Amino acid sequence: MRDLTYPPIIVAAKAGFRVLGQRFTITGAHHVPRSGGVLLAVNHISYVDFIYGGLAANPSGRRVRFMAKRELFDHRWTGPLMRSLHHIEVDRAEGEASLATAVEYLRAGEAVGIFPEATISRALELKEFKTGAVRIAATAGVPLVPVVLWGTQRMMTKDHPRDFSRGTSITISVGAPLHPVEDDPAGQTAELRQVMADMLDEAIRGYPAAEQPPGSWWLPHRYGGTAPTLEEAARLDADEKAARAARHKD
């Protein structure tokens, strides 16, 4: 694909990381192949996960085309940017169309990014996964590479003010590729989720203790933080969805 916008965006992002004094720990980046179609499955804890998730493929020289909700493409400012970066629009009412586009990209040799949880996890732990990641990788015949982010939630996530303070540590963990086949999407999705849950546990436990003391809102409840539990987060998600539906109805 012809990329006029992506290269300067990468340069600007890296400059921003330096200005913010962010400290990166990136492991397993060699698992992202340097060529050919590859699907990156990324956990979702922040509004900036597109930026940091793409860094997982940067050491391999790849530019990731993320699957993102239609609202971003409809916005007057972000829409042109998303299209110029060749990201993939996801209309939840027409999900199969976006899956087909992702398969087309992958068969053309692109790196595609997907958030299997679909939406940000308020609990900061893994929500239930949709089967789309496994189905897309199996149909396209490409490796599925798990990616876990930690630290991005401290900057910009649901229910909390933005905080771009200097010196935030960012963990990006890349796991060994999985190779899904088409006969068991549910079972393979469960396998993907377990792999990523183990990676996330390792990322949280390995994060600088001084930056996530007990009681931190950006730390999951079962690790001693005050983030909502998965059950509490599910109720908050349901309330948000109902409020959004009511606004649209009016």
N, C-alpha and C positions, 0 to 999 in steps of 0.2 A: 504494500500500500504506500501511496505517496504521503509523506509526513512533512508538512510545513510547520505545524504548530508544536508537535511533540518535542523535538530537540530543544527549542528555546524554553519550553515549559520545564523540562528536566533540569536545564541549567539554572533557571530561576528558583526551582524548588531546592536544589542543592545549596544555592546561595542563602536561601531562607533558613535551611538547617544550620548553616554556619552562624548566621546572625543570631539565631535562637540558642546557639551553644549546645545543641542536642548531641547526646552521646549514644551512638548506635552499637548494638551487638547483633551482628547478622551471622547466623550459622546455617550451614547446609545449602548455601546458594548454588553449589555445584550440581545440585539435583535438577536444576532447571536446564534443559538442553539448549544448546546454542542455536539450533535450527529445528525446523519442523513444528508441527502443531503440538501445543501443550496447553492443558487446562489447569489453572491455579485455583484451588479452593481456599478461600481466606475467611478467617473468623471476622465477626463484625461487631466492634465495640465503640466505633467513633465515626463522625462524619468525614474525617480525613483519611479513612482507611484506603481509599482509592490511591492516594498519593503514596502512602507508606507500603501498601501491598505491592505496588508496582516496583518498589525498590528490591523486592526479592528476586526479580528477574534482571535487574540492572547489571549485576556482575557478568551475566551471560550475554549482555548486549541486546536484550529483548525489550520490546515495548508492549505493554499489556493492554489489551482492549477489554475493559470491564463491562460486565452486564449491569445496567443501572436502571432505576425506575424511570418511567416515562416523564414524571414531573420535572426531572432535571433537564430533559430535552425540550420541554414546553416552556421553560423559563426564558425570558428575553435575553439574559446574560449568559447563563450556563449552557443553554441549548446550543448556540453556535460553537461554543468551546467543545462540548461533548461530541458533537458531530465532526469537528475538525480533528479530534483525536481518534476518531473511528471507534468510539465506544458503542455498545450495543443497547439499544432501547428495549426496555422490558415493560410491556403492558400486561399487568396481572390478569386482565380480562382476556387477553389473547396470548397466553404464555407459550403455546406451542410455536408461534411464529418467531419469538425471540430465541427459542431453543434451536430452531432450524437455522437461523442466522448464525448462531454461535458455531454450529456444526460446519456451516459453509466456511466461516473464518478459519476454523481449525484445519479443515481439509486443504485450505489454501496455504497452510504453514504458519498461521498466526499464533501468538500467545494470547489466551483469553483468560480473564479473571472472573470468578463467580463467588458470591457470598451464599453458601448453602443454607444459612439461617434466614436469608431473604431480608431481614430487618435487623437493626441494631439491638443487641442484647442489653437490656437495662441491668440484668443480674451480673453482666460482665463474664458470665460463664456461657458455655455453648447451649443454645436453644435446640429444639428439635430441628433436624436437617430435612430440607426438601430433597427429593430424589433427582432433581434436575442435573446436578453435577455429574453423578454417576451415569445417568442416561446419555448426557451429551458426550462424555468421554468415550463411552462404549460405542455409540453410534458413529462417532468420528474416527474411532480407532486410535486414540492418542493417550499418552500418559496423563494421569491425574495427580498433580503435585499438591500436597497439603501445605498450607502456610499459616502460621500463627503470629499475630501481632500482640504486643503488650506495651502499655505506656501511652498509646495514642488516645485512650479514653480520657486522660488527664487534660487534654487540650480542648476537645470539643465533642461532647456527647449529649445524649438526651437528659433533660431535667437538671442540668448543671450549667453555670455560666462558663463562657469561654475563658481559657487560661493558657496563654502562650508565654508563660514565664521562661526565662532562660534556664538551660541546664537539665532539661527533662531527658531521662534515659528512655530509649526506644529499643525494644527487643523484636527482632524479626527472625523467626525460626522456620526453616524450610525442611520438610521431611522427604523421605525416599518416595519415588513415584509409585502409585498404584496403577493397576491395569484392568479396569472394569470390563466386564463382558455383559451382554444384553440379557442374560437369563435370570438374574437375581438383583434387581435394582434396590429393593428394600434391604436385603442382607448386606450388600456392598456399601450402601449408604450408612448402615450401622457401623460397619468396619471403618469407614472414613471418619465418622464422628468419634469413635473410640481412639483412633490414631491421633486426631487433633486434640481430643480431651487430654491425652497423655502429654502431648507437646505443650499444651497450655499450662498444665500443672507444673511442668518443668520450667516454663518461662516465668510463671509467677513466683515459684520458689527460688529461682535464680536471680530475680530482680533485686536491685540494691535495697536492702532493708531500710535504709535511712529515707528512701523515697516512698515507702508504703508502710508507715507505722500502723499498728493496730488501731482500728477505728477510722481509717481512711475511707472516704466515700468511694474512691476508685478501686477498692479492694473487695473481692467477693465476700459475701457473708460468711461462708464456711472457712475462709482464710483469716477471719478476724476483722473484716471490714464491715462497713455499714451499707454496702450496696444491697438492694432488695434480693431476696431469694428468688429462684426461678419461678416459684409459685406466685409470689407477690408481683414479680415482673410481668407474668402472664396476665394478671388482673389489671395492671396498669396499661398494658398493651391493648386489652379488650376495651377498657374505658376510653383510651385514645381513639381507637377505631370507631367506637360508637359516637363519640363527639364529632369526629370527622364526617361520618355519615350524616349526622344531624345538620351540620353546616351545609353540606351539599344539597340536602333535602330542602333547606330554606332558600 
